[in-house]
Structure formats: structure tokens, C-alpha cells
Amino acid sequence: MLNQLSLCAQIKSLDDLRYTPAGLPVLTMWLLHESWQIELEQRYLAKVEIQAKALGDLAKNWMYQPGAMVEIKGFLAQKGVYHSRPILHIQQIREYKG
């Protein structure tokens, strides 16, 4: 099944780098997106704030700061066993140059 997301967003906040019990680096953040979309032939201002995380080398070598505009590719999954809200798992990231 298809579960791929491509999003241009601003990094709102970054948590400190942490490690799982297995030693895997994890970086959690909040992203803000705002764009005009067309829905039913009408302009619609789409706004979303979503939690995201980077794992492994992507988290360890992170170089983007809050306020940066980035283009992200990844997939959505529930945050955890007891939390069904979605979180974006980042697989690729680059600076957005608009």
C-alpha cells in the first residue's frame, strides 16, 4: 500500500537529540505548513502543524534549525502503541529554496 508524503514546511521546534534503549539516535520536531490549494474550484488556505522525527544517521547529522524551510519526504505512522495520532517519519530532507 502507498504511504508516501512530500511536504514543504518550516521547522517550528526541535527537541534535543536522544537515543532509544537500543542506541538508535532520534530527533523529534514540529513542522508548520501553509499553502493555497484548490478544492471544489475554490481557493483554500491549507494549514497544518505536524510532529515529525528523524532516525539514525539522519538524526545524528541534522543540520537544520528552527525557522528553516525544508522539503521532506517520508511516511506517516501512528506515534506509538497508545497514541494513534500520526507522526511523519522523515526519510529524506533538503533545504527548500522556493
Residue frames as qw, qx, qy, qz and C-alpha x, y, z in Angstrom:
[[0.000, 0.886, 0.463, 0.000, 0.00, 0.00, 0.00],
 [0.382, 0.562, -0.012, 0.734, 1.08, 3.52, -0.71],
 [0.459, -0.838, -0.227, 0.191, 2.14, 5.69, 2.25],
 [0.570, 0.086, 0.068, 0.814, 4.42, 8.46, 0.99],
 [0.062, -0.938, -0.300, 0.161, 4.31, 12.12, 1.89],
 [0.508, 0.237, 0.073, 0.825, 6.16, 15.04, 0.33],
 [0.227, -0.897, -0.374, 0.057, 5.86, 18.31, 2.25],
 [0.355, 0.443, -0.166, 0.806, 7.47, 21.73, 2.25],
 [0.526, -0.768, -0.363, -0.044, 7.36, 23.11, 5.76],
 [0.058, 0.746, -0.392, 0.535, 9.03, 25.36, 8.30],
 [0.595, -0.128, -0.699, 0.376, 10.71, 23.77, 11.28],
 [0.390, -0.799, -0.140, -0.436, 8.84, 25.18, 14.28],
 [0.470, -0.710, 0.464, -0.242, 10.83, 23.48, 17.03],
 [0.690, 0.302, -0.652, 0.087, 13.41, 20.75, 17.61],
 [0.810, -0.578, 0.062, -0.083, 13.78, 18.54, 20.64],
 [0.206, -0.709, 0.671, 0.073, 17.21, 17.51, 21.87],
 [0.629, 0.307, -0.694, -0.169, 18.78, 14.50, 20.20],
 [0.678, -0.379, 0.514, -0.365, 18.01, 11.39, 22.22],
 [0.269, 0.312, -0.894, -0.176, 18.77, 7.70, 21.93],
 [0.848, -0.202, -0.253, -0.420, 16.47, 4.70, 22.11],
 [0.756, -0.498, 0.414, -0.098, 17.31, 1.93, 24.59],
 [0.914, 0.201, 0.251, 0.248, 18.90, 0.13, 21.62],
 [0.479, -0.442, 0.240, 0.720, 21.19, 3.13, 20.99],
 [0.372, 0.517, 0.549, 0.541, 19.42, 4.49, 17.88],
 [0.101, -0.192, -0.108, 0.970, 19.57, 8.33, 17.56],
 [0.062, 0.687, 0.705, 0.164, 16.13, 10.02, 17.39],
 [0.087, -0.116, -0.065, 0.987, 15.34, 13.68, 16.71],
 [0.072, 0.662, 0.746, -0.006, 11.74, 14.82, 17.17],
 [0.092, -0.108, 0.078, 0.987, 10.38, 18.12, 15.87],
 [0.342, 0.675, 0.560, -0.337, 7.25, 20.09, 14.94],
 [0.273, 0.080, 0.528, 0.800, 6.70, 21.28, 11.37],
 [0.297, 0.626, 0.351, -0.630, 4.41, 24.06, 10.08],
 [0.272, 0.174, 0.689, 0.648, 2.97, 24.09, 6.57],
 [0.289, 0.667, 0.357, -0.586, 0.77, 26.71, 4.91],
 [0.147, -0.084, 0.651, 0.740, -0.26, 26.85, 1.26],
 [0.565, 0.337, 0.076, -0.749, -3.13, 27.77, -1.03],
 [0.246, 0.040, 0.944, 0.218, -4.84, 24.76, -2.59],
 [0.471, 0.026, -0.336, -0.815, -7.78, 24.36, -4.94],
 [0.125, 0.173, 0.950, -0.229, -10.75, 22.41, -3.60],
 [0.267, 0.660, 0.697, -0.082, -14.08, 22.28, -5.44],
 [0.392, 0.611, 0.291, 0.624, -12.78, 25.02, -7.75],
 [0.273, -0.938, -0.050, -0.208, -12.25, 27.34, -4.78],
 [0.367, 0.538, -0.550, 0.523, -9.01, 28.58, -3.20],
 [0.793, -0.567, -0.203, -0.090, -8.46, 27.03, 0.22],
 [0.040, 0.751, -0.556, 0.354, -5.77, 28.01, 2.72],
 [0.919, -0.154, -0.362, 0.030, -4.36, 24.71, 3.94],
 [0.086, -0.714, 0.544, -0.433, -2.54, 24.92, 7.27],
 [0.928, -0.230, -0.290, -0.029, -1.13, 22.05, 9.25],
 [0.154, -0.711, 0.626, -0.280, 1.20, 21.53, 12.17],
 [0.966, -0.006, -0.233, -0.112, 2.58, 18.01, 12.38],
 [0.560, -0.654, 0.506, 0.051, 5.06, 16.20, 14.55],
 [0.801, 0.507, -0.318, -0.002, 7.94, 14.53, 12.74],
 [0.657, -0.617, 0.417, 0.116, 11.01, 12.51, 13.59],
 [0.576, 0.639, -0.510, -0.020, 14.32, 11.57, 12.05],
 [0.904, -0.369, 0.214, -0.002, 16.19, 8.40, 12.98],
 [0.895, 0.056, 0.172, 0.408, 19.72, 7.07, 12.69],
 [0.529, -0.027, 0.172, 0.830, 22.34, 8.98, 10.72],
 [0.033, 0.664, 0.394, 0.634, 19.73, 11.49, 9.54],
 [0.492, -0.838, -0.224, -0.077, 19.09, 12.47, 13.17],
 [0.735, -0.438, 0.028, 0.517, 22.74, 12.35, 14.21],
 [0.449, 0.022, 0.297, 0.842, 23.91, 14.55, 11.30],
 [0.090, 0.842, 0.532, 0.024, 20.97, 17.00, 11.47],
 [0.411, -0.030, 0.053, 0.910, 21.89, 20.48, 10.22],
 [0.109, -0.579, -0.423, -0.688, 18.56, 22.37, 10.07],
 [0.115, -0.109, -0.554, 0.818, 17.46, 24.85, 12.74],
 [0.132, 0.685, 0.656, -0.288, 14.05, 26.16, 13.79],
 [0.191, 0.769, -0.005, -0.610, 12.78, 28.65, 11.22],
 [0.100, -0.322, 0.757, 0.560, 14.37, 26.81, 8.29],
 [0.766, 0.354, 0.028, -0.537, 12.16, 25.95, 5.30],
 [0.248, -0.319, 0.898, 0.173, 12.66, 22.34, 4.24],
 [0.746, 0.185, -0.366, -0.524, 11.32, 19.83, 1.75],
 [0.406, -0.298, 0.822, -0.265, 10.67, 16.49, 3.40],
 [0.711, 0.091, -0.558, -0.418, 9.83, 13.06, 2.06],
 [0.108, -0.217, 0.880, -0.409, 8.70, 10.30, 4.35],
 [0.439, -0.311, -0.776, -0.328, 5.72, 8.30, 5.57],
 [0.465, -0.458, 0.202, -0.730, 3.03, 8.57, 8.24],
 [0.547, -0.145, -0.817, 0.110, 2.56, 6.17, 11.14],
 [0.537, -0.775, -0.242, -0.228, 0.87, 6.35, 14.50],
 [0.046, -0.813, 0.445, -0.371, 3.01, 7.89, 17.20],
 [0.026, -0.344, 0.888, -0.303, 3.03, 4.81, 19.39],
 [0.216, -0.221, -0.951, -0.024, 1.13, 1.84, 20.71],
 [0.108, -0.596, -0.676, 0.420, -1.01, 4.03, 22.95],
 [0.087, 0.639, 0.014, -0.764, -1.06, 7.17, 20.75],
 [0.613, 0.439, 0.629, 0.190, -2.92, 6.89, 17.45],
 [0.238, 0.918, 0.000, -0.318, -2.20, 10.42, 16.18],
 [0.841, 0.456, 0.035, 0.289, 0.09, 10.48, 13.13],
 [0.363, -0.769, 0.321, 0.416, 3.76, 11.36, 13.11],
 [0.672, 0.713, -0.189, -0.065, 5.82, 11.94, 9.96],
 [0.804, -0.335, 0.342, 0.353, 8.85, 9.66, 9.71],
 [0.266, 0.872, -0.278, -0.303, 11.44, 11.62, 7.73],
 [0.907, 0.070, 0.317, 0.269, 13.38, 9.63, 5.14],
 [0.542, 0.299, 0.196, 0.760, 14.81, 12.50, 3.07],
 [0.118, -0.908, -0.262, 0.306, 15.24, 16.19, 3.74],
 [0.518, 0.201, 0.173, 0.813, 16.72, 19.18, 1.92],
 [0.034, -0.430, -0.193, 0.881, 16.54, 22.92, 2.20],
 [0.365, 0.707, 0.600, 0.083, 13.53, 24.39, 0.39],
 [0.305, -0.212, 0.189, 0.909, 14.56, 27.16, -1.96],
 [0.335, 0.658, 0.467, -0.486, 11.05, 28.00, -3.18]]
